[in-house]
């Protein structure tokens, strides 16, 4: 059935309006994604810098006890909290991988521009920890199981279990023994002695106080298992917190009326 002139004009106007609204909505989506990306970078980088701190800054502080224990436990907090909203609202089990990539970008920018170019520390001393493999495994378990407790046990634990093996290939050369002033030290310690840092009493180095070797001879293994157990608990706690925050309520989006929604839909928050 043919349309008269007025109907054709109305249809053309509605089509143009819908196309313009789609372009605006798509542009807003890209803005939101960019803001979310930089927000995750800032949150993760500040969180890790203030909690893990020196254990991750310096290669001679990447020890077999504190660094291996603390880093996975504090790393899993934000990815666990974001796992629920990403899966519930978008169907994307990518919270861990996304957080790992965001942290990687933020840390490398900080280490290169602040530590290397600004204060002249060599990159061989300040390289960041490798955290993405464990977070990918966490997302993989969540994707396959869609179950909180299965993901907490196997996914949360994998963040800790994968941490030491993922970092060992790059860390191993720094454990080679060398002679320095008639003393046997490793390469990491020699770098630390050469490039001294300002220190206050609370930041003076602790060299594995208390011995975990009495439990089996290898502190890294014991530290990893302890960290994995805590990561399981933390994943459940922060997943629940993320769920609670997701369902706290919604604020009506007044921008929706500019992309074609009716006024009633905007007021009701649909």
N, C-alpha and C positions, 0 to 999 in steps of 0.2 A: 504494500500500500504506500503510495507516494505521500510525502509530507508537504504541507503548505509552507509558505515563506516564513511565517512566524514560528512554526514548529521547528523548521530547519535552523533558524537563527538561535532558538532556545537550546536546541541540541548541541549546536556548535559552541555556544557560550558555556554550557555545562561541561562539555568535553575539555574545553580550554581551561576552565576552572579546576577540573579534576587533574589535568596534567600539571598545572601550576602548583596545585596543592601537593601532588606527589613529589615534585621537585623540591619544594620547601621541606616536606617531611624527610626526604632523603638527605637533604643538606643538614637538617637538625640532627639526624641520626649520626652523621659523620662527626658533627661537633661533639655530641655526647660521647661517642667512642673515643675521640681524642682526649676529652677531659677525663674520662675514666682511665685511659691508659696512663696519663701523667699523674693522676691521683694515686693509682696503684704503685707507680714508680716511687713517688714521694713517700707514701705510707710505708712500703716495704723497706726502702733504703733507710729512712729515719729509724724505723723499728729495729732493724738489724744493727745499725750503727750504734744505737744507744744500749742495746742489750748484749749482743755478741761482742761488739766493739773491738778491742785490741786483739782478741783471739783470732779475728779474721783479718785484721789490718796487716799484720807482719808475718813473714814466712817463718821466722824463728819462734813465733808464739803458736804456730799450728802444731800443737803437741798431741800426744796420744790419749789425753784424758779430758781436759777442759774443752778444747776445741771440738773434739769428736762428740762430746756429750751435749754441749750447749747449743751448737749451731742447728742440728735438726729439730730439737725441742722448740726453739724460738722461731725457726723458719716456718713450721707447719701452722702457726696460729692464723695468719691472714688467709692462706689458701683454704684452710678448713672452713673458716667463716664464710668465704665466698662460694664454696662448693654448692651449698643449698640454693641460693638465689640463681646461680648460673644454670643449674639443672632444672629447677622448678619453673623459672620464668622464660628461659631461652632453650632449654633442652640441650645445653652444651656442657659436657663434663670436662671443661678445659681450665677450671680455676687454678689448679696447681701449675700447669704448663704456662698459662698466661702470667701468673705471679713470678715464676722462675725467669721468664723472658724479661719482664719488667724490672726485676731485681738485677738481672744481668746488665741491662742497659744503664740503669742508674749507677750501679757500682763501678762499671768500667769508665763511665764519664767522670765519676768522682776520683777514682784512682789515677786516671791519666792526667786530668787537668789540675786537680788539687795536689795529689801526692807526688806526681812525677814532674809536671811542668812548673808547678808553683813552688814546691819545696825540694825538688831535685832528688827524691828517692828513686832508685832504679825500679823498673817494673818487676824485676825478678824478686824484689822484696815485698811488694804490695799487691801481688796478683790476688784476685778474689777467689773464694771457694767455688767449686763446681756443685751446683744444687739441682740442676734441671733433671738429671736421670731419675732421682727418687720421686720428684713431683710428677713426672710423666707416668711412672708406675702407679702412683696414687690415683691419677685420673683414669688410667686404664682399668684398675680394679673397680673404681666407681662406675665406669661405663658398662663393664661386664656384669657387675652384681646388682647395681641400683639398690644396695642395702647398706645402711649406716654401719652396722657392727662388722660386717664382712670388710667393708672399706677401711674401717678404723683398725682392724687387726692386721690385714694384709697390706692395705694401702698406706695407712699411717706408719706402720712398722717399716715399710719399704723406704720411706724417706730417710730413716736412720740407717737401715741396713745398706743402702746404696751410697751413702755419703762417703764413707772412708774408701771403699773401692774406687769410686769415681775420681777422687782426688789423689789417690796413691800414685798413678803414673806420672803426674807432674810434680808431686811432692817427694818422691823417692830419691831423685838426684841430690836433693838438699840434705839428705841424711848420710851422705858419704862422709867418712871420717877424713879430717885433715889435721896437720900439726900447726898450731898457732902459738908462738912463744913457748915452745916446749910442752904444750898441753894438747891433748887430743880433743878436738871439737868437731862438730859437723859443719857442712857448708852453710846451712841456715844460721847457725850461731856466728860464724865468721862474718857473714853479711851484717848481722845485727851488731856485732862489735865495731865494724867499720863505719856504719851509718848510725850513729848514736841519735837517740830521741830524747826530748825533754821528758822528765818523769817526776811525779810526786809520789810520796810514800805508798798511796793506795794503788799506784800503777806499776810499782816495781815488780819485776818478773818473778813468778812462782814456778818452780821446776818440779811439777808432779809431787806436791806435798801429800803425804799419806800414800800408801802403796796399794794399788789394786792387783799387783802381781801375786799377792798371797792367795788370791782366788783361782789362779790358773796360770800365772806366768806372763800373760799378755794383756796389758791394760786396754789396748784398743778394742779388743773383742768384748771385754766386760763393759766398757763404756758404751759400746754400740748397742748391746742388748739392753742396758739400762735406759738409754736414750730411746730405743724403739718402744719399750714398754710405756714410757711417759708420753711418747708421740701418739700411741693408741688412745690414751685417756684424753689428751689434749684435742685430738681430732673430734671425739664425741662432744666434748664440752663446747668447742668453738663452732661446730656444725649446728648444735642446738642454739647457740647465741645467734648465728647467722639466720636460722629459721625464725627465731623470735623477732629479730630486727626486720626481716622481710615482711612479716605479717603485722607489724605495728600499725599500719594504716597508710592511706595514700592521701596526698594533697591534690585537690583538683587542678588539672593542668589547663590554665587559662590560654595557653598558646594553641590549644586544639581548635579553637574557633577560627583561627587564621588559616587552617589547612582543610576546611570543609566540614567540620563537625557542627552539629546543631548546638544551640546554647544550652538546651536541657542536658545534653550529654556531658558538656563541660562542667555544669554545676553538680551533676550527680557523680562525676569522676569516672565515667565509663571509658 
